[in-house]
Amino acid sequence: MVISASWAKDDDITRLLKSLPNWSNMAQPKQLRPKREEEEDFIRTAFSKESEVLIGNLGDKLIPQPEILQDVSDLKALANMHESLEWLSGRVKSAFSSLPLAQSK
């Protein structure tokens, strides 16, 4: 996770990844995302572009074995946690937006 953390801190990589269509699609709440007939092809193409960028950034460096998630159940747990946090953040936003505005004296 050290490599992905360093990529997240790199402004150029962050800007480039945010410019890809997959970012704008995934930044929308799941319920608001447009249904695409070719959703699978769209996702595959978007992930391919992201992979090219990140692999190009790696250059000749090797990723240490402990930093590679090899167990599919770990990936599923990570995806589950992400979806749960996405749901929770939506609920928290909704709760805060329903609070009355504070009156200043």
N, C-alpha and C positions, 0 to 999 in steps of 0.2 A: 504494500500500500504506500510505501515511501515514494515510489516513482509516480504513482497517480497523484499523490499529494503535491509533488514538485511540479507536475503538469498543471494542476489546478492553480498554482501560484504564478505560473507563467502567463503574463498578460497577452502575449501574442497567440498562444495556443487557446486560451480562453476566448479571445475575440474571434478567432477563426472557427472554433467549434460552435460558438453562439451564432455565427453567420450561416451555418448549414441548416437546411430545411428540417432536419430531425429535431434540432433544438426548439425551433418555434412550435413544431407539432407537439413535442413532449412538454413544453412549458405551459400548455393549456390544460385545464382540468380535464380528466378523462371523459367526463360527460359532454364536454363542449368540443371535443376533437371531431373533425369531420370524418365521416365514414368514407373509406376509399375502397373501390373495387379491387384495386391493385395494392392494397395495404402491405402485403407481404413483400412485393417487389420494391415498394417505396422504402420500407424499413431496411431491407437488405442493401439497397443502394446507399442509403444514408449511413448505415453502419460501416459499409465498405469505405466510404469517403473519410469517416472519422478514423477508421483503422489505418488508412494510408497516412493521414496526418500524424498520428501518434507513433506509428512505426518509423516514419521518416524522422521524427524527433528523437527517437531512441538512437539512431545511427548504428554504430557498431557495439553499443553497450549490451550486455546480456542482463536479463532480468534474473535476479537470484531466485532459486527454487522456492524458498519460504514465502516469497511475495506473490506466487502464482496460486490462485484458487483452483484446485484440481478436483475437489469433490463437488459433484453437482448439487448435493444437498446443501452445501455452504452457499452456493449461488442462489438456490431457491430461498434459503433463509434470508439472504441479503435482499433479494427482490421482494419478499414478503414484508420485511422491515421497511423497505422504501415505500411500498404501497400503503402500509399502515401509517407511516409518518405523513404521507401525502393526505390520507384521509383525516388524520388528527389535525393537521394544519388547516385544512378546510373547515373543520368543526370549530377550531379556535377562532379563525377569522370570522366565521358566522356568528359566534357568541359575542365577540367584541363589537361587531357591526350592529348587533341588536341592543347594545347597552345605550342608555340615554347619554347625551352629551353633557359634560359637566358645565355648570353655570359659573362664570367668573364674577366676582363681586367688584 
